[in-house]
Amino acid sequence: MTRVVLPYHLRALAKVDGEVVVAAGTVAEVLDALEAAHPVLCGTLRDSSGKRRAFVRFFACQEDLSHTSYDEPLPAAVLEGKEPFLVVGAMAGG
C-alpha cells in the first residue's frame, strides 16, 4: 500500500483527513487510484489528456518525480510504506 500526502486544499476538497492509502506501484496508478476513490479530484492533478497540471508536483524520497515516466516503479521505501508519496502545489509569482 502506498501512503499519499495531499496538500490541504485537495484534502479539504476530497473530504479526507491525513494521508490517503492506495494500492499503487507507479505514479500513474497512484493518480488513477486517487481519482477512483475521490472523483472530485478528477481534473485537479492532471488534465483531460492525462498530463500533470502545471502547478502540481510529485515527490517521493526527496526526489521530484514530476518529470519522470509515470509508469516507472515508485521508490522501494514508498512501496514498503516507509516514506509517503507527496503531491505538492507548486508556487509561482514574482
C-alpha positions, 0 to 999 in steps of 0.5 A, spaced: 500 500 500 502 506 498 501 512 503 499 519 499 500 526 502 495 531 499 496 538 500 490 541 504 486 544 499 485 537 495 484 534 502 479 539 504 476 538 497 476 530 497 473 530 504 479 526 507 483 527 513 491 525 513 494 521 508 490 517 503 492 509 502 492 506 495 494 500 492 499 503 487 506 501 484 507 507 479 505 514 479 500 513 474 496 508 478 497 512 484 493 518 480 488 513 477 487 510 484 486 517 487 481 519 482 477 512 483 476 513 490 475 521 490 472 523 483 472 530 485 479 530 484 478 528 477 481 534 473 485 537 479 492 533 478 492 532 471 488 534 465 483 531 460 489 528 456 492 525 462 498 530 463 500 533 470 497 540 471 502 545 471 502 547 478 502 540 481 508 536 483 510 529 485 515 527 490 517 521 493 524 520 497 526 527 496 526 526 489 521 530 484 518 525 480 514 530 476 518 529 470 519 522 470 515 516 466 509 515 470 509 508 469 516 507 472 516 503 479 515 508 485 521 508 490 522 501 494 521 505 501 514 508 498 512 501 496 514 498 503 510 504 506 516 507 509 516 514 506 509 517 503 508 519 496 507 527 496 503 531 491 505 538 492 502 545 489 507 548 486 508 556 487 509 561 482 509 569 482 514 574 482 
